[in-house]
Amino acid sequence: VQVGLGALQLGRHQFAAALETARNAIKLAPGQASAKAIEVDALVELGRYDEAVSAAQELAGMRIDITSLARISYLRELHGNINGAIAAMQQAAEAPALAPENTAYVTTILGNLLVYAGKPAEAKAAYEAALKSVPDHAAAIAGLGRLAVGRGDLTEAAERFEKASAILPLPEYVIALGETREAAGDTEEAQKSYDLARAETALFQAAGVDVDLELALFEADHGDAAVALRLARQSYETRQTVRTADALAWASHRAGLNGDAGRLSAEALRLGSRDPLLLYHAGMIALATGDEATARRQLTDALAIDPGFSPTSVAKARAALAALDSSN
């Protein structure tokens, strides 16, 4: 019962409550790996990374399987250790007798990591392998969409994101579709996607899910900067993670508060993350504060890591770098 409650709390982004529930469950059954996994997830989402690493090591001591390896991989990814993250996910993918859904899940994450490692052909093979396991696996289809963005094929990208969002109507897929349409110059259809994403987010809120972080980023890019700043502050007050620091940095930048944005952006990168979105945000903030050398490095890194991380942001990063080149 406690494990089920903890999983529900994680799903609703009630991370402090999930941590308490997981630790109560661990007291009742110290060897219960499912409770330890919830503890790891909650600690990560609360920004308590050192504790999360220790808990993940304890989980691995209980069992080496997809449950522990996926969490080890994600923690390595957060700390910028992409090769280590890939190794853990490859080990998870090789586990015997995985259910098709688990195989597709693991292989898709492996594909995402291979993109970050600069191996788009191998990433494509991973996404296609995931689709052999589960033909309608939305995350793998979206992965192929991001690869298409990276190649500059916005037509294929739109088709992939549209299919992914039809299978699993998550705001992230709908926003990706909207950004692809916007990058292709179809602002009317892009706005329809953004309106749908906002409506989907409202449904999550109505179901009791805390979506302040996700909504803050969306509003900063496609809506009201003042709303984005309010939501980002609320999220950051609840938990100081690299994600909430990044969201507040970006919202502050969009609201013209670049001094705050620079400090928060450095906080977002404190673990050494190679997430291209975080690097893009940091680069644009550095540019706004006049640090052209840092801006050039971070924007170049973001595009090198994943040239398909966001259709609109990729275009803005390239435009910013071109402007820097022309001014020198």
TIRO-375918 format. One record per residue (C-alpha): residue in three letters; residue number from 0; chain; z, y, x. Coordinates in steps of 0.5 Angstrom, whole numbers, plus 2048, in hexadecimal, padded with zeros to 3 digits. Layout:
BEGIN
R vexvex fike finu   w   v   u
R    ala  NUM    A   Z   Y   X
...
This chain:
BEGIN
R vexvex fike finu   w   v   u
R    val    0    A 800 800 800
R    gln    1    A 802 805 806
R    val    2    A 7FB 804 809
R    gly    3    A 7F7 805 803
R    leu    4    A 7FB 80B 802
R    gly    5    A 7FA 80D 809
R    ala    6    A 7F2 80C 808
R    leu    7    A 7F2 810 802
R    gln    8    A 7F6 816 805
R    leu    9    A 7F1 816 80B
R    gly   10    A 7EB 816 806
R    arg   11    A 7EE 81C 803
R    his   12    A 7EF 81F 80A
R    gln   13    A 7F7 81F 809
R    phe   14    A 7F8 81D 810
R    ala   15    A 7FF 81F 811
R    ala   16    A 801 81B 80B
R    ala   17    A 7FC 815 80D
R    leu   18    A 800 815 814
R    glu   19    A 807 815 810
R    thr   20    A 804 80F 80C
R    ala   21    A 801 80B 812
R    arg   22    A 808 80C 816
R    asn   23    A 80C 80A 810
R    ala   24    A 807 804 810
R    ile   25    A 808 802 817
R    lys   26    A 810 802 816
R    leu   27    A 80F 7FD 811
R    ala   28    A 80A 7F9 815
R    pro   29    A 809 7FB 81C
R    gly   30    A 804 7F6 81E
R    gln   31    A 7FF 7F9 818
R    ala   32    A 7F9 7FB 81B
R    ser   33    A 7F6 7FE 815
R    ala   34    A 7FC 803 815
R    lys   35    A 7FB 805 81C
R    ala   36    A 7F4 806 81B
R    ile   37    A 7F6 80B 815
R    glu   38    A 7FB 80E 81A
R    val   39    A 7F6 80F 81F
R    asp   40    A 7F1 813 81A
R    ala   41    A 7F6 817 818
R    leu   42    A 7F9 819 81F
R    val   43    A 7F1 81B 821
R    glu   44    A 7F0 81F 81B
R    leu   45    A 7F7 823 81C
R    gly   46    A 7F5 825 823
R    arg   47    A 7FA 820 826
R    tyr   48    A 7F5 81D 82B
R    asp   49    A 7FA 81B 830
R    glu   50    A 7FE 817 82B
R    ala   51    A 7F8 814 828
R    val   52    A 7F5 812 82F
R    ser   53    A 7FC 80E 82F
R    ala   54    A 7FC 80B 828
R    ala   55    A 7F4 809 829
R    gln   56    A 7F7 805 830
R    glu   57    A 7FC 802 82C
R    leu   58    A 7F7 800 826
R    ala   59    A 7F2 7FD 82C
R    gly   60    A 7F8 7F9 82E
R    met   61    A 7F9 7F6 827
R    arg   62    A 7F2 7F4 826
R    ile   63    A 7EB 7F6 82A
R    asp   64    A 7E6 7F7 824
R    ile   65    A 7E2 7FC 820
R    thr   66    A 7E9 7FF 81E
R    ser   67    A 7EB 800 825
R    leu   68    A 7E5 801 828
R    ala   69    A 7E2 807 823
R    arg   70    A 7E8 80B 824
R    ile   71    A 7E8 80A 82C
R    ser   72    A 7E1 80C 82C
R    tyr   73    A 7E2 812 828
R    leu   74    A 7E8 815 82C
R    arg   75    A 7E3 814 832
R    glu   76    A 7DE 818 82F
R    leu   77    A 7E3 81D 82D
R    his   78    A 7E5 81E 834
R    gly   79    A 7DD 81E 837
R    asn   80    A 7DD 817 839
R    ile   81    A 7D7 815 836
R    asn   82    A 7D5 80F 83A
R    gly   83    A 7DC 80C 839
R    ala   84    A 7DB 80D 832
R    ile   85    A 7D5 80A 832
R    ala   86    A 7D8 804 835
R    ala   87    A 7DD 803 830
R    met   88    A 7D8 803 82A
R    gln   89    A 7D3 7FE 82E
R    gln   90    A 7D9 7FA 82E
R    ala   91    A 7DB 7FB 827
R    ala   92    A 7D4 7F9 825
R    glu   93    A 7D4 7F3 829
R    ala   94    A 7DA 7F0 825
R    pro   95    A 7D8 7EA 822
R    ala   96    A 7D7 7E9 81A
R    leu   97    A 7D7 7F0 818
R    ala   98    A 7D6 7F2 811
R    pro   99    A 7CF 7F5 810
R    glu  100    A 7D2 7FC 80E
R    asn  101    A 7D7 7FC 814
R    thr  102    A 7D1 7FA 819
R    ala  103    A 7CD 800 816
R    tyr  104    A 7D3 804 817
R    val  105    A 7D4 803 81E
R    thr  106    A 7CD 803 820
R    thr  107    A 7CC 80A 81D
R    ile  108    A 7D1 80D 821
R    leu  109    A 7CF 809 827
R    gly  110    A 7C8 80D 825
R    asn  111    A 7CC 814 825
R    leu  112    A 7CF 813 82B
R    leu  113    A 7C8 811 82F
R    val  114    A 7C5 817 82C
R    tyr  115    A 7CB 81B 830
R    ala  116    A 7CA 817 836
R    gly  117    A 7C2 819 836
R    lys  118    A 7BF 813 834
R    pro  119    A 7BC 814 82D
R    ala  120    A 7B7 80E 82E
R    glu  121    A 7BD 809 82E
R    ala  122    A 7C1 80D 829
R    lys  123    A 7BA 80C 824
R    ala  124    A 7BB 805 825
R    ala  125    A 7C2 805 824
R    tyr  126    A 7C1 808 81D
R    glu  127    A 7BB 804 81B
R    ala  128    A 7C0 7FE 81D
R    ala  129    A 7C5 801 818
R    leu  130    A 7C0 801 813
R    lys  131    A 7BE 7FA 814
R    ser  132    A 7C5 7F8 812
R    val  133    A 7C5 7FD 80C
R    pro  134    A 7BF 800 80A
R    asp  135    A 7C2 805 806
R    his  136    A 7C7 808 80C
R    ala  137    A 7C7 80F 80B
R    ala  138    A 7CA 811 811
R    ala  139    A 7C5 80D 815
R    ile  140    A 7BF 811 811
R    ala  141    A 7C3 817 813
R    gly  142    A 7C3 815 81A
R    leu  143    A 7BB 814 81A
R    gly  144    A 7BB 81B 816
R    arg  145    A 7BE 81F 81C
R    leu  146    A 7BA 81B 821
R    ala  147    A 7B4 81E 81D
R    val  148    A 7B7 825 81E
R    gly  149    A 7B8 824 825
R    arg  150    A 7B0 822 825
R    gly  151    A 7AE 828 821
R    asp  152    A 7AC 824 81B
R    leu  153    A 7AF 828 816
R    thr  154    A 7AB 824 810
R    glu  155    A 7AE 81D 812
R    ala  156    A 7B5 820 813
R    ala  157    A 7B5 823 80C
R    glu  158    A 7B2 81C 809
R    arg  159    A 7B8 819 80D
R    phe  160    A 7BD 81D 80B
R    glu  161    A 7BB 81D 804
R    lys  162    A 7BB 816 804
R    ala  163    A 7C2 816 807
R    ser  164    A 7C5 81B 802
R    ala  165    A 7C2 817 7FC
R    ile  166    A 7C5 810 7FE
R    leu  167    A 7CC 814 800
R    pro  168    A 7CD 81B 7FD
R    leu  169    A 7D1 81E 803
R    pro  170    A 7D1 825 804
R    glu  171    A 7CF 824 80C
R    tyr  172    A 7C9 820 80A
R    val  173    A 7C7 826 804
R    ile  174    A 7C8 82B 809
R    ala  175    A 7C4 828 80F
R    leu  176    A 7BE 828 80A
R    gly  177    A 7BF 82F 808
R    glu  178    A 7BF 831 80F
R    thr  179    A 7B9 82D 810
R    arg  180    A 7B6 831 80A
R    glu  181    A 7B8 837 80D
R    ala  182    A 7B6 836 814
R    ala  183    A 7AF 834 811
R    gly  184    A 7AF 83B 80D
R    asp  185    A 7B0 838 806
R    thr  186    A 7B6 83D 805
R    glu  187    A 7B6 83B 7FD
R    glu  188    A 7B6 834 7FE
R    ala  189    A 7BC 835 803
R    gln  190    A 7C0 839 7FF
R    lys  191    A 7C0 833 7F9
R    ser  192    A 7C2 82F 7FF
R    tyr  193    A 7C8 833 800
R    asp  194    A 7CA 834 7F9
R    leu  195    A 7CA 82D 7F8
R    ala  196    A 7CE 82C 7FE
R    arg  197    A 7D3 831 7FC
R    ala  198    A 7D4 82E 7F5
R    glu  199    A 7D5 827 7F9
R    thr  200    A 7DA 82A 7FD
R    ala  201    A 7DE 82D 7F6
R    leu  202    A 7DE 826 7F4
R    phe  203    A 7E1 823 7FA
R    gln  204    A 7E6 829 7F9
R    ala  205    A 7E7 827 7F1
R    ala  206    A 7E9 820 7F4
R    gly  207    A 7EE 823 7F8
R    val  208    A 7EB 822 7FF
R    asp  209    A 7EC 828 804
R    val  210    A 7E6 82B 806
R    asp  211    A 7E8 831 809
R    leu  212    A 7E5 830 810
R    glu  213    A 7DE 82D 80D
R    leu  214    A 7DD 833 808
R    ala  215    A 7DF 838 80D
R    leu  216    A 7DA 836 812
R    phe  217    A 7D5 836 80C
R    glu  218    A 7D7 83D 80A
R    ala  219    A 7D6 840 811
R    asp  220    A 7CF 83D 811
R    his  221    A 7CD 83E 80A
R    gly  222    A 7D1 842 806
R    asp  223    A 7D7 847 807
R    ala  224    A 7DA 848 80D
R    ala  225    A 7E0 84B 80A
R    val  226    A 7E1 845 806
R    ala  227    A 7E0 841 80C
R    leu  228    A 7E5 844 810
R    arg  229    A 7EA 843 80B
R    leu  230    A 7E9 83C 80A
R    ala  231    A 7E9 83B 812
R    arg  232    A 7EF 83E 813
R    gln  233    A 7F2 83A 80D
R    ser  234    A 7F0 833 811
R    tyr  235    A 7F2 836 818
R    glu  236    A 7F9 837 815
R    thr  237    A 7FA 830 813
R    arg  238    A 7F7 82D 819
R    gln  239    A 7F5 82F 820
R    thr  240    A 7EF 82B 822
R    val  241    A 7E9 82C 826
R    arg  242    A 7E5 82C 81F
R    thr  243    A 7EA 831 81C
R    ala  244    A 7EA 835 822
R    asp  245    A 7E2 835 822
R    ala  246    A 7E2 837 81A
R    leu  247    A 7E6 83D 81B
R    ala  248    A 7E3 83F 821
R    trp  249    A 7DC 83F 81E
R    ala  250    A 7DF 842 817
R    ser  251    A 7E2 848 81C
R    his  252    A 7DB 849 81F
R    arg  253    A 7D7 849 819
R    ala  254    A 7DD 84E 816
R    gly  255    A 7DC 852 81D
R    leu  256    A 7E2 850 820
R    asn  257    A 7DF 84E 826
R    gly  258    A 7E6 84F 82B
R    asp  259    A 7E9 84A 826
R    ala  260    A 7E3 846 826
R    gly  261    A 7E3 845 82E
R    arg  262    A 7EA 843 82E
R    leu  263    A 7E9 83E 829
R    ser  264    A 7E3 83B 82C
R    ala  265    A 7E6 83A 832
R    glu  266    A 7EB 836 82E
R    ala  267    A 7E6 832 82B
R    leu  268    A 7E3 830 831
R    arg  269    A 7EA 82E 835
R    leu  270    A 7E9 827 835
R    gly  271    A 7E2 827 838
R    ser  272    A 7DE 825 832
R    arg  273    A 7D6 824 832
R    asp  274    A 7D5 826 82B
R    pro  275    A 7CF 82A 82B
R    leu  276    A 7D2 82E 824
R    leu  277    A 7D8 830 828
R    leu  278    A 7D4 832 82E
R    tyr  279    A 7CF 836 82A
R    his  280    A 7D4 83A 827
R    ala  281    A 7D8 83B 82D
R    gly  282    A 7D1 83E 830
R    met  283    A 7D0 842 82B
R    ile  284    A 7D7 845 82B
R    ala  285    A 7D6 846 832
R    leu  286    A 7D0 84A 831
R    ala  287    A 7D3 84E 82C
R    thr  288    A 7D8 850 831
R    gly  289    A 7D3 852 837
R    asp  290    A 7D5 84B 83B
R    glu  291    A 7CD 84A 83C
R    ala  292    A 7CE 845 841
R    thr  293    A 7D3 840 83D
R    ala  294    A 7CE 841 837
R    arg  295    A 7C8 83F 83B
R    arg  296    A 7CC 839 83D
R    gln  297    A 7CF 837 837
R    leu  298    A 7C9 838 833
R    thr  299    A 7C5 834 838
R    asp  300    A 7CA 82E 838
R    ala  301    A 7CA 82E 830
R    leu  302    A 7C2 82D 830
R    ala  303    A 7C2 828 835
R    ile  304    A 7C7 824 832
R    asp  305    A 7C4 824 82B
R    pro  306    A 7BE 828 82A
R    gly  307    A 7BF 826 822
R    phe  308    A 7C6 827 821
R    ser  309    A 7C4 82D 81C
R    pro  310    A 7BD 82F 81A
R    thr  311    A 7BF 836 819
R    ser  312    A 7C4 837 81F
R    val  313    A 7BF 833 824
R    ala  314    A 7BA 839 822
R    lys  315    A 7C0 83E 823
R    ala  316    A 7C2 83B 82A
R    arg  317    A 7BB 83B 82C
R    ala  318    A 7BA 842 82A
R    ala  319    A 7C0 845 82D
R    leu  320    A 7BE 841 834
R    ala  321    A 7B7 844 833
R    ala  322    A 7BA 84B 832
R    leu  323    A 7BE 84A 838
R    asp  324    A 7B8 848 83C
R    ser  325    A 7B4 84E 83A
R    ser  326    A 7BA 853 83C
R    asn  327    A 7BA 851 843
